[in-house]
Amino acid sequence: MQTLKTMTYAVDGRIARITLNRPERGNGITMDLPVELAQCVEKANLDPRVHVIALSGNGNGFCGGYDLVDSAEKLQIGEPDPSRPEGSPLDPKVQIKNHMPDSTWDPMVDYAMMSRNVKGFMSLFHSDKPVVCKVHGFCVAGGTDMALCSDQLVIEDDAKIGYPPARVWGSPTTSIWAYRLGVEKAKRLLFTGDCLSGKEAVEWGLAIESAPADSLDERFEVLLGRIAQMPINQLVMMKLLLNQTMSAQGLHSMQILGTVFDGITRHTAEGYAFQQTSMKKGFKEAVRERDEPFGDFGMSSFKG
């Protein structure tokens, strides 16, 4: 496995620990992150010592979504990484840039990039071994892709989790909200871009447990420890069995639609206006103006 840029990986007894590690940027998602995530998950799955994977984040929160300052302010989505060989899995080696919104747009350019990220996030869902995610502080926008693709979610009581980009410039690419919450509750969140607190996330069935900040780690470790007592073969079979429910309900087809929609959101009239504000005033100001009518315009701070 190559040197990790966006996370750390360690094995602690029967637990493989994947920790997002760009706290100065709110653990914002870059093009490297989904690739490295998939590599870490595969390493854990191939390690006979590991029974369960623990996913968490360093710093003030779990993940503030995509690190979009460059792409939003410069109308730029992806840059090549010369350190990676061409054709490596999940790696957009070819330079990918959005066209100016008022010129010809190729939706498959957006899809090619974002579908690779979906594959990286879904490595958590498809992992042979269970993944337990710990959320503290905040988990918004693209950060929810990782939290919801995990098998179990333990969250801080006062943490915020949700998908504010539903208001403009985003569609959840892993499209897993309805499968985790049911259609009615998923509509409530995605029709408004509102966030839930950790306590609300448990009440709504999105998380399995919430805890105060000072006991979150303890509760997380208790659950990891109980899962780690199970034989690996039983864990693999139980996960395969239960995941078939979502697969049979069309999760893969839903993700294709959600990923295409995500590209479209950047080329609507509202998306164009958001980009123009980002270019002129900066991404944080564009997000502040987006969220101000909803009275919760703190989401911009999650991007670092």
C-alpha positions as a Markdown table, in Angstrom:
| # | Residue | x | y | z |
|---|---|---|---|---|
| 1 | Met | 0.0 | 0.0 | 0.0 |
| 2 | Gln | 1.3 | 3.4 | -0.9 |
| 3 | Thr | 2.0 | 6.1 | 1.6 |
| 4 | Leu | -1.3 | 7.5 | 2.8 |
| 5 | Lys | -2.0 | 11.2 | 2.4 |
| 6 | Thr | -5.5 | 11.5 | 3.8 |
| 7 | Met | -5.8 | 8.9 | 6.6 |
| 8 | Thr | -3.9 | 6.5 | 8.8 |
| 9 | Tyr | -4.2 | 2.8 | 9.1 |
| 10 | Ala | -3.3 | 0.6 | 12.1 |
| 11 | Val | -4.2 | -2.8 | 13.5 |
| 12 | Asp | -5.0 | -3.0 | 17.2 |
| 13 | Gly | -5.6 | -6.6 | 18.2 |
| 14 | Arg | -8.7 | -7.7 | 16.2 |
| 15 | Ile | -9.6 | -4.2 | 15.1 |
| 16 | Ala | -8.3 | -2.4 | 12.0 |
| 17 | Arg | -8.4 | 1.4 | 12.6 |
| 18 | Ile | -8.9 | 3.7 | 9.6 |
| 19 | Thr | -8.6 | 7.4 | 10.7 |
| 20 | Leu | -9.3 | 10.3 | 8.4 |
| 21 | Asn | -6.3 | 12.6 | 9.0 |
| 22 | Arg | -6.6 | 16.0 | 7.5 |
| 23 | Pro | -7.9 | 17.9 | 10.5 |
| 24 | Glu | -6.7 | 21.3 | 9.3 |
| 25 | Arg | -9.2 | 20.9 | 6.4 |
| 26 | Gly | -12.0 | 19.3 | 8.4 |
| 27 | Asn | -10.9 | 15.9 | 6.9 |
| 28 | Gly | -12.3 | 17.2 | 3.6 |
| 29 | Ile | -12.5 | 14.7 | 0.8 |
| 30 | Thr | -9.9 | 15.0 | -1.9 |
| 31 | Met | -9.5 | 12.8 | -5.0 |
| 32 | Asp | -7.0 | 10.7 | -3.0 |
| 33 | Leu | -9.3 | 9.9 | -0.1 |
| 34 | Pro | -11.7 | 7.3 | -1.8 |
| 35 | Val | -8.7 | 5.6 | -3.4 |
| 36 | Glu | -6.9 | 5.3 | -0.1 |
| 37 | Leu | -10.0 | 4.3 | 1.8 |
| 38 | Ala | -10.6 | 1.3 | -0.6 |
| 39 | Gln | -6.9 | 0.3 | -0.2 |
| 40 | Cys | -7.2 | 0.3 | 3.6 |
| 41 | Val | -10.5 | -1.7 | 3.6 |
| 42 | Glu | -8.9 | -4.3 | 1.3 |
| 43 | Lys | -5.9 | -4.5 | 3.6 |
| 44 | Ala | -8.1 | -5.1 | 6.6 |
| 45 | Asn | -10.1 | -7.7 | 4.7 |
| 46 | Leu | -7.0 | -9.7 | 3.8 |
| 47 | Asp | -5.6 | -9.6 | 7.3 |
| 48 | Pro | -6.6 | -12.7 | 9.2 |
| 49 | Arg | -6.1 | -10.9 | 12.5 |
| 50 | Val | -8.8 | -8.4 | 11.8 |
| 51 | His | -12.4 | -9.0 | 12.7 |
| 52 | Val | -13.9 | -5.5 | 12.5 |
| 53 | Ile | -12.9 | -2.1 | 11.0 |
| 54 | Ala | -13.2 | 1.1 | 13.0 |
| 55 | Leu | -13.6 | 4.3 | 11.0 |
| 56 | Ser | -13.2 | 7.7 | 12.6 |
| 57 | Gly | -11.7 | 11.2 | 12.0 |
| 58 | Asn | -9.0 | 13.3 | 13.7 |
| 59 | Gly | -9.6 | 16.9 | 14.7 |
| 60 | Asn | -12.8 | 18.8 | 15.5 |
| 61 | Gly | -15.1 | 16.6 | 13.4 |
| 62 | Phe | -15.4 | 13.4 | 11.4 |
| 63 | Cys | -15.7 | 14.9 | 7.9 |
| 64 | Gly | -16.9 | 18.2 | 6.5 |
| 65 | Gly | -17.6 | 16.8 | 3.0 |
| 66 | Tyr | -15.6 | 17.5 | -0.2 |
| 67 | Asp | -12.7 | 20.0 | 0.1 |
| 68 | Leu | -14.3 | 22.1 | -2.6 |
| 69 | Val | -12.5 | 25.4 | -2.2 |
| 70 | Asp | -10.4 | 25.0 | -5.3 |
| 71 | Ser | -13.0 | 23.3 | -7.4 |
| 72 | Ala | -15.8 | 25.8 | -6.6 |
| 73 | Glu | -13.7 | 28.9 | -6.8 |
| 74 | Lys | -11.8 | 27.9 | -9.9 |
| 75 | Leu | -14.5 | 25.8 | -11.6 |
| 76 | Gln | -12.1 | 22.8 | -11.4 |
| 77 | Ile | -13.1 | 19.3 | -10.3 |
| 78 | Gly | -10.1 | 17.0 | -10.6 |
| 79 | Glu | -6.3 | 17.2 | -11.1 |
| 80 | Pro | -4.0 | 14.4 | -12.2 |
| 81 | Asp | -1.8 | 12.8 | -9.7 |
| 82 | Pro | 1.6 | 12.0 | -11.4 |
| 83 | Ser | 2.6 | 9.7 | -8.6 |
| 84 | Arg | 0.0 | 7.1 | -9.6 |
| 85 | Pro | 0.3 | 4.8 | -12.6 |
| 86 | Glu | -2.2 | 5.2 | -15.3 |
| 87 | Gly | -5.2 | 3.0 | -15.1 |
| 88 | Ser | -4.9 | 2.3 | -11.4 |
| 89 | Pro | -8.3 | 1.5 | -9.8 |
| 90 | Leu | -10.5 | 4.4 | -8.8 |
| 91 | Asp | -7.9 | 6.9 | -9.9 |
| 92 | Pro | -8.9 | 9.7 | -12.3 |
| 93 | Lys | -5.5 | 9.9 | -13.8 |
| 94 | Val | -6.7 | 11.9 | -16.8 |
| 95 | Gln | -7.2 | 15.5 | -15.9 |
| 96 | Ile | -10.9 | 16.2 | -15.3 |
| 97 | Lys | -12.2 | 19.7 | -15.4 |
| 98 | Asn | -15.7 | 21.0 | -15.5 |
| 99 | His | -16.4 | 23.2 | -18.6 |
| 100 | Met | -17.7 | 26.6 | -17.8 |
| 101 | Pro | -21.4 | 26.2 | -17.0 |
| 102 | Asp | -22.4 | 28.4 | -20.0 |
| 103 | Ser | -20.6 | 26.3 | -22.5 |
| 104 | Thr | -21.0 | 22.7 | -23.7 |
| 105 | Trp | -21.2 | 20.2 | -20.9 |
| 106 | Asp | -20.4 | 16.5 | -21.0 |
| 107 | Pro | -22.3 | 14.8 | -18.1 |
| 108 | Met | -20.2 | 11.7 | -18.4 |
| 109 | Val | -17.1 | 13.7 | -17.3 |
| 110 | Asp | -18.8 | 14.4 | -14.0 |
| 111 | Tyr | -20.0 | 10.8 | -13.8 |
| 112 | Ala | -16.6 | 9.3 | -14.6 |
| 113 | Met | -15.1 | 11.2 | -11.6 |
| 114 | Met | -17.8 | 10.8 | -9.1 |
| 115 | Ser | -18.6 | 7.2 | -9.8 |
| 116 | Arg | -15.0 | 6.4 | -8.9 |
| 117 | Asn | -15.5 | 8.1 | -5.6 |
| 118 | Val | -18.7 | 6.1 | -5.0 |
| 119 | Lys | -16.7 | 2.9 | -5.6 |
| 120 | Gly | -14.3 | 4.1 | -2.9 |
| 121 | Phe | -17.0 | 4.9 | -0.4 |
| 122 | Met | -18.8 | 1.7 | -1.2 |
| 123 | Ser | -15.7 | -0.3 | -0.3 |
| 124 | Leu | -17.1 | 0.1 | 3.3 |
| 125 | Phe | -20.4 | -1.4 | 2.3 |
| 126 | His | -18.8 | -4.2 | 0.3 |
| 127 | Ser | -16.1 | -4.9 | 2.9 |
| 128 | Asp | -16.2 | -8.5 | 4.0 |
| 129 | Lys | -15.8 | -7.5 | 7.6 |
| 130 | Pro | -18.1 | -5.1 | 9.5 |
| 131 | Val | -17.3 | -1.4 | 9.6 |
| 132 | Val | -18.3 | 0.7 | 12.6 |
| 133 | Cys | -18.0 | 4.5 | 12.1 |
| 134 | Lys | -17.6 | 7.0 | 14.9 |
| 135 | Val | -18.9 | 10.5 | 14.3 |
| 136 | His | -18.0 | 13.5 | 16.5 |
| 137 | Gly | -18.4 | 17.2 | 15.8 |
| 138 | Phe | -19.8 | 17.1 | 12.2 |
| 139 | Cys | -20.5 | 14.8 | 9.4 |
| 140 | Val | -22.0 | 16.6 | 6.4 |
| 141 | Ala | -22.2 | 16.5 | 2.7 |
| 142 | Gly | -19.8 | 13.9 | 1.2 |
| 143 | Gly | -18.8 | 12.9 | 4.7 |
| 144 | Thr | -22.2 | 11.2 | 5.1 |
| 145 | Asp | -21.3 | 8.9 | 2.2 |
| 146 | Met | -18.7 | 7.2 | 4.4 |
| 147 | Ala | -20.8 | 7.2 | 7.6 |
| 148 | Leu | -23.8 | 5.7 | 5.9 |
| 149 | Cys | -21.9 | 3.1 | 3.8 |
| 150 | Ser | -20.5 | 1.8 | 7.2 |
| 151 | Asp | -22.5 | -0.9 | 8.9 |
| 152 | Gln | -23.0 | 0.7 | 12.3 |
| 153 | Leu | -22.8 | 4.4 | 13.3 |
| 154 | Val | -22.0 | 5.6 | 16.8 |
| 155 | Ile | -22.3 | 9.4 | 17.1 |
| 156 | Glu | -21.7 | 12.1 | 19.6 |
| 157 | Asp | -25.0 | 13.5 | 21.1 |
| 158 | Asp | -24.4 | 17.0 | 19.8 |
| 159 | Ala | -22.8 | 16.2 | 16.5 |
| 160 | Lys | -24.4 | 17.4 | 13.3 |
| 161 | Ile | -25.1 | 15.0 | 10.4 |
| 162 | Gly | -26.8 | 15.8 | 7.2 |
| 163 | Tyr | -26.6 | 16.8 | 3.5 |
| 164 | Pro | -26.8 | 20.6 | 3.1 |
| 165 | Pro | -25.7 | 20.4 | -0.6 |
| 166 | Ala | -29.3 | 19.2 | -1.3 |
| 167 | Arg | -30.1 | 22.9 | -1.3 |
| 168 | Val | -27.8 | 23.6 | -4.3 |
| 169 | Trp | -24.8 | 22.0 | -6.0 |
| 170 | Gly | -25.1 | 18.5 | -4.8 |
| 171 | Ser | -26.9 | 15.2 | -4.9 |
| 172 | Pro | -25.9 | 12.3 | -2.6 |
| 173 | Thr | -24.0 | 10.0 | -4.9 |
| 174 | Thr | -24.1 | 6.9 | -2.8 |
| 175 | Ser | -27.9 | 7.5 | -2.5 |
| 176 | Ile | -28.2 | 5.4 | 0.6 |
| 177 | Trp | -30.4 | 7.8 | 2.7 |
| 178 | Ala | -33.7 | 6.1 | 1.9 |
| 179 | Tyr | -32.2 | 2.7 | 2.6 |
| 180 | Arg | -31.0 | 3.8 | 6.0 |
| 181 | Leu | -34.0 | 5.9 | 7.1 |
| 182 | Gly | -37.0 | 5.0 | 4.9 |
| 183 | Val | -38.3 | 7.2 | 2.1 |
| 184 | Glu | -40.4 | 9.6 | 4.3 |
| 185 | Lys | -37.6 | 10.6 | 6.7 |
| 186 | Ala | -35.0 | 10.8 | 3.9 |
| 187 | Lys | -37.3 | 13.2 | 2.0 |
| 188 | Arg | -37.6 | 15.3 | 5.2 |
| 189 | Leu | -33.8 | 15.8 | 5.2 |
| 190 | Leu | -33.1 | 16.0 | 1.5 |
| 191 | Phe | -36.1 | 18.4 | 0.8 |
| 192 | Thr | -34.5 | 20.9 | 3.2 |
| 193 | Gly | -30.8 | 20.1 | 3.5 |
| 194 | Asp | -31.3 | 20.1 | 7.3 |
| 195 | Cys | -29.0 | 18.3 | 9.7 |
| 196 | Leu | -29.8 | 16.0 | 12.6 |
| 197 | Ser | -28.1 | 16.1 | 16.0 |
| 198 | Gly | -26.5 | 12.8 | 17.2 |
| 199 | Lys | -29.5 | 12.2 | 19.5 |
| 200 | Glu | -31.9 | 12.8 | 16.7 |
| 201 | Ala | -29.9 | 10.5 | 14.4 |
| 202 | Val | -30.5 | 7.6 | 16.9 |
| 203 | Glu | -34.2 | 8.5 | 17.3 |
| 204 | Trp | -34.6 | 8.5 | 13.5 |
| 205 | Gly | -32.8 | 5.1 | 13.1 |
| 206 | Leu | -29.8 | 6.6 | 11.3 |
| 207 | Ala | -27.3 | 5.7 | 14.1 |
| 208 | Ile | -27.3 | 2.8 | 16.5 |
| 209 | Glu | -26.1 | 4.8 | 19.6 |
| 210 | Ser | -25.2 | 8.3 | 20.7 |
| 211 | Ala | -23.2 | 9.4 | 23.6 |
| 212 | Pro | -21.9 | 12.6 | 25.2 |
| 213 | Ala | -18.5 | 13.7 | 24.0 |
| 214 | Asp | -16.7 | 12.5 | 27.1 |
| 215 | Ser | -18.0 | 8.9 | 26.8 |
| 216 | Leu | -18.2 | 8.6 | 23.0 |
| 217 | Asp | -14.9 | 6.8 | 22.7 |
| 218 | Glu | -15.9 | 4.3 | 25.4 |
| 219 | Arg | -19.2 | 3.4 | 23.8 |
| 220 | Phe | -17.5 | 3.1 | 20.4 |
| 221 | Glu | -14.9 | 0.7 | 21.9 |
| 222 | Val | -17.5 | -1.4 | 23.7 |
| 223 | Leu | -19.3 | -2.1 | 20.4 |
| 224 | Leu | -16.1 | -2.8 | 18.5 |
| 225 | Gly | -15.0 | -5.2 | 21.3 |
| 226 | Arg | -18.3 | -7.1 | 21.1 |
| 227 | Ile | -18.2 | -7.5 | 17.3 |
| 228 | Ala | -14.5 | -8.5 | 17.5 |
| 229 | Gln | -15.5 | -11.5 | 19.7 |
| 230 | Met | -17.4 | -13.0 | 16.8 |
| 231 | Pro | -15.7 | -15.5 | 14.4 |
| 232 | Ile | -14.8 | -13.8 | 11.1 |
| 233 | Asn | -16.7 | -16.4 | 9.1 |
| 234 | Gln | -19.9 | -15.6 | 10.9 |
| 235 | Leu | -19.4 | -11.9 | 10.5 |
| 236 | Val | -18.8 | -12.2 | 6.8 |
| 237 | Met | -21.9 | -14.4 | 6.3 |
| 238 | Met | -24.2 | -12.1 | 8.4 |
| 239 | Lys | -23.0 | -9.0 | 6.5 |
| 240 | Leu | -23.5 | -10.7 | 3.1 |
| 241 | Leu | -26.9 | -11.8 | 4.1 |
| 242 | Leu | -28.2 | -8.5 | 5.4 |
| 243 | Asn | -26.6 | -6.4 | 2.6 |
| 244 | Gln | -28.7 | -8.4 | 0.1 |
| 245 | Thr | -31.8 | -6.5 | 1.2 |
| 246 | Met | -30.4 | -3.2 | -0.1 |
| 247 | Ser | -28.9 | -4.8 | -3.2 |
| 248 | Ala | -32.3 | -6.5 | -4.0 |
| 249 | Gln | -34.0 | -3.1 | -3.6 |
| 250 | Gly | -32.0 | -1.6 | -6.4 |
| 251 | Leu | -29.2 | 0.3 | -4.6 |
| 252 | His | -26.8 | 0.0 | -7.5 |
| 253 | Ser | -29.3 | 1.5 | -10.0 |
| 254 | Met | -30.1 | 4.3 | -7.5 |
| 255 | Gln | -26.5 | 5.2 | -7.2 |
| 256 | Ile | -26.1 | 5.6 | -10.9 |
| 257 | Leu | -29.0 | 8.0 | -10.9 |
| 258 | Gly | -27.7 | 9.9 | -7.9 |
| 259 | Thr | -24.3 | 10.3 | -9.3 |
| 260 | Val | -25.6 | 11.6 | -12.7 |
| 261 | Phe | -27.8 | 14.0 | -10.8 |
| 262 | Asp | -24.8 | 15.2 | -8.8 |
| 263 | Gly | -23.2 | 16.4 | -12.0 |
| 264 | Ile | -26.4 | 18.0 | -13.1 |
| 265 | Thr | -26.7 | 20.1 | -10.0 |
| 266 | Arg | -23.5 | 21.9 | -10.9 |
| 267 | His | -25.0 | 23.0 | -14.3 |
| 268 | Thr | -28.4 | 24.3 | -13.3 |
| 269 | Ala | -29.1 | 28.0 | -13.1 |
| 270 | Glu | -28.8 | 27.8 | -9.4 |
| 271 | Gly | -25.6 | 25.8 | -9.6 |
| 272 | Tyr | -24.1 | 28.3 | -12.0 |
| 273 | Ala | -25.0 | 31.2 | -9.6 |
| 274 | Phe | -23.4 | 29.3 | -6.7 |
| 275 | Gln | -20.2 | 28.8 | -8.7 |
| 276 | Gln | -20.1 | 32.5 | -9.7 |
| 277 | Thr | -20.5 | 33.5 | -6.1 |
| 278 | Ser | -17.7 | 31.1 | -5.1 |
| 279 | Met | -15.4 | 32.6 | -7.8 |
| 280 | Lys | -16.1 | 36.2 | -6.8 |
| 281 | Lys | -16.5 | 35.9 | -3.0 |
| 282 | Gly | -15.0 | 32.6 | -2.1 |
| 283 | Phe | -16.6 | 29.2 | -1.4 |
| 284 | Lys | -17.3 | 29.8 | 2.3 |
| 285 | Glu | -19.3 | 33.0 | 1.5 |
| 286 | Ala | -21.2 | 31.1 | -1.2 |
| 287 | Val | -22.2 | 28.4 | 1.3 |
| 288 | Arg | -23.1 | 31.1 | 3.9 |
| 289 | Glu | -25.4 | 32.8 | 1.4 |
| 290 | Arg | -26.9 | 29.4 | 0.5 |
| 291 | Asp | -27.6 | 28.5 | 4.1 |
| 292 | Glu | -28.6 | 31.9 | 5.5 |
| 293 | Pro | -32.4 | 31.6 | 4.6 |
| 294 | Phe | -32.5 | 28.4 | 6.5 |
| 295 | Gly | -31.1 | 30.0 | 9.7 |
| 296 | Asp | -28.3 | 27.4 | 10.1 |
| 297 | Phe | -25.5 | 29.1 | 8.1 |
| 298 | Gly | -22.7 | 27.4 | 10.0 |
| 299 | Met | -22.1 | 24.7 | 7.5 |
| 300 | Ser | -19.4 | 26.7 | 5.7 |
| 301 | Ser | -17.2 | 26.4 | 8.8 |
| 302 | Phe | -17.0 | 22.6 | 8.3 |
| 303 | Lys | -14.9 | 23.0 | 5.1 |
| 304 | Gly | -11.9 | 24.3 | 7.1 |
